[in-house]
């Protein structure tokens, strides 16, 4: 089999460097692309609807004659839903229900308390007013992404959820529209690219400006989101998808191999890593990957992915695996062993942890309940899955009593003087003198 | 008095436009600055300690001979704390205690639940491993900023808090070091600028690479934080400080005027807005601002700030004020009226809400408890005060049972086929067939 996938062992002299090389992945920013995107944003800000329409006709070959042709009605969403085959409609409904149930558990409430001095302190939680969800068009137009972005926003109580989805040649995936209907999307525009991001960020005559934009897209979309960050909020810029599967003890090598391939089939730069202390299992998984590839429609993508970025890693023991996992901070982590829960307690960094032999990553992509928008490229070290908390924000609450403020005002007076902020000091002083 | 501050009334024909103009503030990105910052980052990545030392000697005129001269010991922090005057030490301790108490209430715990099918779902919460806190040097070297950044990280359970603070000519504010000691900062390097941000983001021989960088800085620091975003997490890029004071009913105009000036003294581009339905009070506040300015050390800054960006706004009634406040999404909001709590319930967007006549914004800067790092420039529409949640992150937990997975695996199979992801479908299918 030879070059199917690199093989590493922690016993190798060169392991540390080889493992670091495996993880290295730097996206290079292309100055030409940034310039193009900046120009599109500037033009959309200046010319609004007209420019978005023009670019949509040009880039998407959309047959629209006027901007209003680019908005879908709730009727259209509903009829897309009603037109689905029974099994697909039921699957979509089950997925939506489960995603909603999980995200409801994430919803946060405000709180207040009264301190020992009689002052009230607290944290108020409010939903964002209006958000934009970007859904890619064409082949990568996934209904599951619609659910994963729109449901948390809906659960958070966002008053207006605007979806944009490009329709190349005017064509749309009805399942995407059905998902929008189910998830509670309020308005849908069939626009895409940097022009859609600009329209959402700054608003046009027709597209209302939003407060935050989430959802995946190509490099134009990613660059545009980065450019409008600050004007609006954005979610993380997603890198290539990754899975790290750890297995020990009784396991079915065929299942594990297919789990590895389920990430590899996404993208030639996706990363699939299999780790085990069991050399026999490592061999069996390698063999099963080879066998599966023969029958996989996306075998070519998967083969490139595992050859370039995949690895089979032999470790001495479970503790070594834990250390490697915490170094990787994988987007998806499968722990396929009897003591999965126990092991998960030692995992500090991962987007989502799938435990046991009956929890393939693929169910997390669709219907387990938790979000499938997860931190990639090691960013699980400092960021979280997309969630209801991304569509809520906090305000601090402070209310002092006439007595209770005195100690605080004196303290603020002393410290403000140390910082040479005299108006601060005097403003505080008025309240205790 | 004439041009002290612009005056607007919602009854004016031109009000809408004038109010929009007041809020307009766009930071222009300077391509030369970005180029300089990119070069510094590239050089620090390549040459590590040596380059950081060189720039520190050059920009800060620091007398250090070797990189180790740029690290402070815990002994130095402790003796800075012990050397404080009693009243200052007590004020700092009270502030630290209160900030800690409030932030402890923010700490989030993980949860799990078992669904109707017998599958376990949940959310695990973990602190970041290591964070970097940027503290400006020189005049803007505020001990309060050290507390507001370090205490939430410490409460979150961050294992290593690294502070960087430039020391122009080798000089440091002892109160800043004392605050670092109190707040539980683990290591301090006397470096600053884009070179400090680069060292924290990528690590050098001596400075450990961190997972997130927070804290305010000049435009080099802001540009560097933006550039390393993705490699590490960052907090929001802060804009100029703002206050919006709303008052009605019995109030002391002098107090209100000083509250307005406490933001205006920060910066010539700070924004202070006073809103009331009471024209008499509007006149009194304007008069009091003029009087206060005569005695204020930072009168020149404050005068420029209110002349350029301040406003006195007359509204018809409270509801009009609520609508304007939600449009502004102010960083700091004072509600100086008897029904402050009732009114606060209608405020959807604000960084912090100070209620009643005994809650000047200045106590929030130092010791009320809530964080003083707040969303500026209208970003309270989609973001929150700095908090413990910025130093924690979440991982999703999924563990299916052999029976419980069946429904989910079937659903995933159907949906994965719709998305043409065959390995996903097969990986799911193994678990129910």
HADDOCK unambig.tbl for C-alpha pairs under 7 A between the chains (distance, minus, plus):
assign (segid A and resid 88 and name CA) (segid B and resid 414 and name CA) 6.50 0.50 0.50
assign (segid A and resid 88 and name CA) (segid B and resid 415 and name CA) 6.93 0.50 0.50
assign (segid A and resid 91 and name CA) (segid B and resid 411 and name CA) 5.00 0.50 0.50
assign (segid A and resid 91 and name CA) (segid B and resid 414 and name CA) 6.77 0.50 0.50
assign (segid A and resid 91 and name CA) (segid B and resid 415 and name CA) 6.79 0.50 0.50
assign (segid A and resid 126 and name CA) (segid B and resid 348 and name CA) 6.28 0.50 0.50
assign (segid A and resid 128 and name CA) (segid B and resid 381 and name CA) 6.43 0.50 0.50
assign (segid A and resid 128 and name CA) (segid B and resid 382 and name CA) 5.95 0.50 0.50
assign (segid A and resid 142 and name CA) (segid B and resid 419 and name CA) 6.29 0.50 0.50
assign (segid A and resid 211 and name CA) (segid B and resid 381 and name CA) 6.34 0.50 0.50
assign (segid A and resid 211 and name CA) (segid B and resid 382 and name CA) 5.92 0.50 0.50
assign (segid A and resid 212 and name CA) (segid B and resid 382 and name CA) 6.61 0.50 0.50
assign (segid A and resid 233 and name CA) (segid B and resid 382 and name CA) 6.07 0.50 0.50
assign (segid A and resid 255 and name CA) (segid B and resid 427 and name CA) 6.34 0.50 0.50
assign (segid A and resid 255 and name CA) (segid B and resid 430 and name CA) 6.58 0.50 0.50
assign (segid A and resid 258 and name CA) (segid B and resid 423 and name CA) 6.19 0.50 0.50
assign (segid A and resid 258 and name CA) (segid B and resid 427 and name CA) 5.27 0.50 0.50
assign (segid A and resid 259 and name CA) (segid B and resid 427 and name CA) 5.65 0.50 0.50
assign (segid A and resid 261 and name CA) (segid B and resid 423 and name CA) 6.16 0.50 0.50
assign (segid A and resid 262 and name CA) (segid B and resid 423 and name CA) 4.69 0.50 0.50
assign (segid A and resid 262 and name CA) (segid B and resid 424 and name CA) 4.82 0.50 0.50
assign (segid A and resid 265 and name CA) (segid B and resid 423 and name CA) 6.95 0.50 0.50
assign (segid A and resid 296 and name CA) (segid B and resid 422 and name CA) 6.83 0.50 0.50
assign (segid A and resid 296 and name CA) (segid B and resid 423 and name CA) 6.90 0.50 0.50
assign (segid A and resid 297 and name CA) (segid B and resid 422 and name CA) 6.87 0.50 0.50
assign (segid A and resid 348 and name CA) (segid B and resid 126 and name CA) 6.29 0.50 0.50
assign (segid A and resid 350 and name CA) (segid B and resid 395 and name CA) 5.83 0.50 0.50
assign (segid A and resid 351 and name CA) (segid B and resid 395 and name CA) 4.95 0.50 0.50
assign (segid A and resid 351 and name CA) (segid B and resid 396 and name CA) 6.42 0.50 0.50
assign (segid A and resid 352 and name CA) (segid B and resid 395 and name CA) 5.14 0.50 0.50
assign (segid A and resid 352 and name CA) (segid B and resid 396 and name CA) 4.34 0.50 0.50
assign (segid A and resid 352 and name CA) (segid B and resid 397 and name CA) 5.93 0.50 0.50
assign (segid A and resid 353 and name CA) (segid B and resid 395 and name CA) 6.97 0.50 0.50
assign (segid A and resid 353 and name CA) (segid B and resid 396 and name CA) 6.02 0.50 0.50
assign (segid A and resid 353 and name CA) (segid B and resid 397 and name CA) 5.04 0.50 0.50
assign (segid A and resid 353 and name CA) (segid B and resid 398 and name CA) 6.23 0.50 0.50
assign (segid A and resid 354 and name CA) (segid B and resid 397 and name CA) 6.34 0.50 0.50
assign (segid A and resid 354 and name CA) (segid B and resid 398 and name CA) 4.99 0.50 0.50
assign (segid A and resid 354 and name CA) (segid B and resid 399 and name CA) 5.93 0.50 0.50
assign (segid A and resid 355 and name CA) (segid B and resid 398 and name CA) 6.15 0.50 0.50
assign (segid A and resid 355 and name CA) (segid B and resid 399 and name CA) 4.74 0.50 0.50
assign (segid A and resid 356 and name CA) (segid B and resid 399 and name CA) 6.34 0.50 0.50
assign (segid A and resid 358 and name CA) (segid B and resid 400 and name CA) 5.68 0.50 0.50
assign (segid A and resid 358 and name CA) (segid B and resid 401 and name CA) 6.22 0.50 0.50
assign (segid A and resid 358 and name CA) (segid B and resid 402 and name CA) 5.73 0.50 0.50
assign (segid A and resid 358 and name CA) (segid B and resid 405 and name CA) 6.42 0.50 0.50
assign (segid A and resid 358 and name CA) (segid B and resid 431 and name CA) 6.13 0.50 0.50
assign (segid A and resid 359 and name CA) (segid B and resid 399 and name CA) 5.92 0.50 0.50
assign (segid A and resid 359 and name CA) (segid B and resid 400 and name CA) 5.30 0.50 0.50
assign (segid A and resid 360 and name CA) (segid B and resid 427 and name CA) 6.63 0.50 0.50
assign (segid A and resid 360 and name CA) (segid B and resid 428 and name CA) 6.36 0.50 0.50
assign (segid A and resid 362 and name CA) (segid B and resid 412 and name CA) 6.76 0.50 0.50
assign (segid A and resid 362 and name CA) (segid B and resid 424 and name CA) 5.27 0.50 0.50
assign (segid A and resid 362 and name CA) (segid B and resid 427 and name CA) 6.82 0.50 0.50
assign (segid A and resid 362 and name CA) (segid B and resid 428 and name CA) 6.18 0.50 0.50
assign (segid A and resid 363 and name CA) (segid B and resid 408 and name CA) 6.36 0.50 0.50
assign (segid A and resid 363 and name CA) (segid B and resid 409 and name CA) 6.07 0.50 0.50
assign (segid A and resid 363 and name CA) (segid B and resid 412 and name CA) 5.42 0.50 0.50
assign (segid A and resid 363 and name CA) (segid B and resid 428 and name CA) 6.58 0.50 0.50
assign (segid A and resid 366 and name CA) (segid B and resid 412 and name CA) 5.60 0.50 0.50
assign (segid A and resid 367 and name CA) (segid B and resid 408 and name CA) 6.31 0.50 0.50
assign (segid A and resid 367 and name CA) (segid B and resid 412 and name CA) 6.45 0.50 0.50
assign (segid A and resid 368 and name CA) (segid B and resid 408 and name CA) 6.60 0.50 0.50
assign (segid A and resid 370 and name CA) (segid B and resid 396 and name CA) 6.35 0.50 0.50
assign (segid A and resid 381 and name CA) (segid B and resid 128 and name CA) 6.45 0.50 0.50
assign (segid A and resid 381 and name CA) (segid B and resid 211 and name CA) 6.33 0.50 0.50
assign (segid A and resid 382 and name CA) (segid B and resid 128 and name CA) 5.97 0.50 0.50
assign (segid A and resid 382 and name CA) (segid B and resid 211 and name CA) 5.93 0.50 0.50
assign (segid A and resid 382 and name CA) (segid B and resid 212 and name CA) 6.61 0.50 0.50
assign (segid A and resid 382 and name CA) (segid B and resid 233 and name CA) 6.05 0.50 0.50
assign (segid A and resid 382 and name CA) (segid B and resid 393 and name CA) 6.18 0.50 0.50
assign (segid A and resid 383 and name CA) (segid B and resid 393 and name CA) 5.48 0.50 0.50
assign (segid A and resid 384 and name CA) (segid B and resid 393 and name CA) 5.24 0.50 0.50
assign (segid A and resid 384 and name CA) (segid B and resid 394 and name CA) 4.87 0.50 0.50
assign (segid A and resid 384 and name CA) (segid B and resid 395 and name CA) 6.39 0.50 0.50
assign (segid A and resid 385 and name CA) (segid B and resid 394 and name CA) 6.78 0.50 0.50
assign (segid A and resid 385 and name CA) (segid B and resid 395 and name CA) 6.80 0.50 0.50
assign (segid A and resid 393 and name CA) (segid B and resid 382 and name CA) 6.17 0.50 0.50
assign (segid A and resid 393 and name CA) (segid B and resid 383 and name CA) 5.47 0.50 0.50
assign (segid A and resid 393 and name CA) (segid B and resid 384 and name CA) 5.24 0.50 0.50
assign (segid A and resid 394 and name CA) (segid B and resid 384 and name CA) 4.88 0.50 0.50
assign (segid A and resid 394 and name CA) (segid B and resid 385 and name CA) 6.79 0.50 0.50
assign (segid A and resid 395 and name CA) (segid B and resid 350 and name CA) 5.84 0.50 0.50
assign (segid A and resid 395 and name CA) (segid B and resid 351 and name CA) 4.96 0.50 0.50
assign (segid A and resid 395 and name CA) (segid B and resid 352 and name CA) 5.15 0.50 0.50
assign (segid A and resid 395 and name CA) (segid B and resid 353 and name CA) 6.96 0.50 0.50
assign (segid A and resid 395 and name CA) (segid B and resid 384 and name CA) 6.41 0.50 0.50
assign (segid A and resid 395 and name CA) (segid B and resid 385 and name CA) 6.82 0.50 0.50
assign (segid A and resid 396 and name CA) (segid B and resid 351 and name CA) 6.41 0.50 0.50
assign (segid A and resid 396 and name CA) (segid B and resid 352 and name CA) 4.36 0.50 0.50
assign (segid A and resid 396 and name CA) (segid B and resid 353 and name CA) 6.02 0.50 0.50
assign (segid A and resid 396 and name CA) (segid B and resid 370 and name CA) 6.34 0.50 0.50
assign (segid A and resid 397 and name CA) (segid B and resid 352 and name CA) 5.95 0.50 0.50
assign (segid A and resid 397 and name CA) (segid B and resid 353 and name CA) 5.04 0.50 0.50
assign (segid A and resid 397 and name CA) (segid B and resid 354 and name CA) 6.34 0.50 0.50
assign (segid A and resid 398 and name CA) (segid B and resid 353 and name CA) 6.23 0.50 0.50
assign (segid A and resid 398 and name CA) (segid B and resid 354 and name CA) 5.00 0.50 0.50
assign (segid A and resid 398 and name CA) (segid B and resid 355 and name CA) 6.16 0.50 0.50
assign (segid A and resid 399 and name CA) (segid B and resid 354 and name CA) 5.94 0.50 0.50
assign (segid A and resid 399 and name CA) (segid B and resid 355 and name CA) 4.76 0.50 0.50
assign (segid A and resid 399 and name CA) (segid B and resid 356 and name CA) 6.34 0.50 0.50
assign (segid A and resid 399 and name CA) (segid B and resid 359 and name CA) 5.90 0.50 0.50
assign (segid A and resid 400 and name CA) (segid B and resid 358 and name CA) 5.66 0.50 0.50
assign (segid A and resid 400 and name CA) (segid B and resid 359 and name CA) 5.30 0.50 0.50
assign (segid A and resid 401 and name CA) (segid B and resid 358 and name CA) 6.24 0.50 0.50
assign (segid A and resid 402 and name CA) (segid B and resid 358 and name CA) 5.74 0.50 0.50
assign (segid A and resid 405 and name CA) (segid B and resid 358 and name CA) 6.42 0.50 0.50
assign (segid A and resid 408 and name CA) (segid B and resid 363 and name CA) 6.38 0.50 0.50
assign (segid A and resid 408 and name CA) (segid B and resid 367 and name CA) 6.32 0.50 0.50
assign (segid A and resid 408 and name CA) (segid B and resid 368 and name CA) 6.60 0.50 0.50
assign (segid A and resid 409 and name CA) (segid B and resid 363 and name CA) 6.08 0.50 0.50
assign (segid A and resid 411 and name CA) (segid B and resid 91 and name CA) 4.99 0.50 0.50
assign (segid A and resid 412 and name CA) (segid B and resid 362 and name CA) 6.77 0.50 0.50
assign (segid A and resid 412 and name CA) (segid B and resid 363 and name CA) 5.43 0.50 0.50
assign (segid A and resid 412 and name CA) (segid B and resid 366 and name CA) 5.60 0.50 0.50
assign (segid A and resid 412 and name CA) (segid B and resid 367 and name CA) 6.46 0.50 0.50
assign (segid A and resid 414 and name CA) (segid B and resid 88 and name CA) 6.52 0.50 0.50
assign (segid A and resid 414 and name CA) (segid B and resid 91 and name CA) 6.77 0.50 0.50
assign (segid A and resid 415 and name CA) (segid B and resid 88 and name CA) 6.94 0.50 0.50
assign (segid A and resid 415 and name CA) (segid B and resid 91 and name CA) 6.78 0.50 0.50
assign (segid A and resid 419 and name CA) (segid B and resid 142 and name CA) 6.31 0.50 0.50
assign (segid A and resid 422 and name CA) (segid B and resid 296 and name CA) 6.82 0.50 0.50
assign (segid A and resid 422 and name CA) (segid B and resid 297 and name CA) 6.85 0.50 0.50
assign (segid A and resid 423 and name CA) (segid B and resid 258 and name CA) 6.18 0.50 0.50
assign (segid A and resid 423 and name CA) (segid B and resid 261 and name CA) 6.17 0.50 0.50
assign (segid A and resid 423 and name CA) (segid B and resid 262 and name CA) 4.71 0.50 0.50
assign (segid A and resid 423 and name CA) (segid B and resid 265 and name CA) 6.96 0.50 0.50
assign (segid A and resid 423 and name CA) (segid B and resid 296 and name CA) 6.89 0.50 0.50
assign (segid A and resid 424 and name CA) (segid B and resid 262 and name CA) 4.83 0.50 0.50
assign (segid A and resid 424 and name CA) (segid B and resid 362 and name CA) 5.28 0.50 0.50
assign (segid A and resid 427 and name CA) (segid B and resid 255 and name CA) 6.33 0.50 0.50
assign (segid A and resid 427 and name CA) (segid B and resid 258 and name CA) 5.24 0.50 0.50
assign (segid A and resid 427 and name CA) (segid B and resid 259 and name CA) 5.64 0.50 0.50
assign (segid A and resid 427 and name CA) (segid B and resid 360 and name CA) 6.62 0.50 0.50
assign (segid A and resid 427 and name CA) (segid B and resid 362 and name CA) 6.83 0.50 0.50
assign (segid A and resid 428 and name CA) (segid B and resid 360 and name CA) 6.35 0.50 0.50
assign (segid A and resid 428 and name CA) (segid B and resid 362 and name CA) 6.18 0.50 0.50
assign (segid A and resid 428 and name CA) (segid B and resid 363 and name CA) 6.58 0.50 0.50
assign (segid A and resid 430 and name CA) (segid B and resid 255 and name CA) 6.58 0.50 0.50
assign (segid A and resid 431 and name CA) (segid B and resid 358 and name CA) 6.13 0.50 0.50
